[in-house]
Amino acid sequence: MSKKLVLFCDFDGTITEKDNIVAIVKKFAPPEWEALTKQILSQQISVQEGVGKLFQLLPSSLRQDIVDYIVQEATIRPGFADFVRFCREEGIELLITSGGIDFFVQPILAPFDLSGVPIYCNGSDFSGENITITWPHSCDEHCTNGCGMCKTTIIRRYDPATHYRVVIGDSITDLAGAKIADYVIARSFLAEKAQELALPHSTFATFHDVIGTLTELKQEVV
């Protein structure tokens, strides 16, 4: 089987150890954020609707305070820089597919050499009183989940006849993509779901684990 490996790597809870949106709203938002977060996780409201409402709770004037806080607060999962280098050296196509927001995703990733790596995430508009999230990568006609940043739309751009599509992630926002991928490298909630749904998968704690799995996959796929 000779196919090109392509990786769709989540950001919050995957590249970073914790979910940055949760960290931001915990620190800056009024108490209403908790009920909204529960509605998102229980799928009562879509991710797009929920995240939009969460950021509407935050004044635009807090932009720099939020960025300063989250850049200091975010912990990058061990091995990420080695993983990026490994993909480059092995000619593996890497995309970062994040349900996060550009104004904090980009500063957190700035220290890493991600030249040539597309970063798909949601946008932000600070022109109003409160933060408005924009959705440059919303669902195509095949998805009705209201993802906000639709990972399955991006995955579907890669023909499974020529590409071996691997999702790397941890949460509910990665599940729809995991279901259509060829393979899943998962932790936390996504690992439980991959097990439950019998999806081809392995688990990871660090990006060195991911490199190990990809080394094995590459021998089978290419």
Secondary structure, DSSP 8 states (H G I E B T S, - for coil): ---EEEEEE--TTTTBSS-HHHHHHHHHS-TTHHHHHHHHHTTSS-HHHHHHHHHHTSBGGGHHHHHHHHHHH--B-TTHHHHHHHHHHHT-EEEEEEEEEHHHHHHHHTTS--TT--EEEEEEE-SSSB-EEE-TT---TT--S--SS-HHHHHTTS-TTTEEEEEEE-SHHHHHHHHHSSEEEE-HHHHHHHHHTT-SEEE-SSHHHHHHHHHHHHHHH-
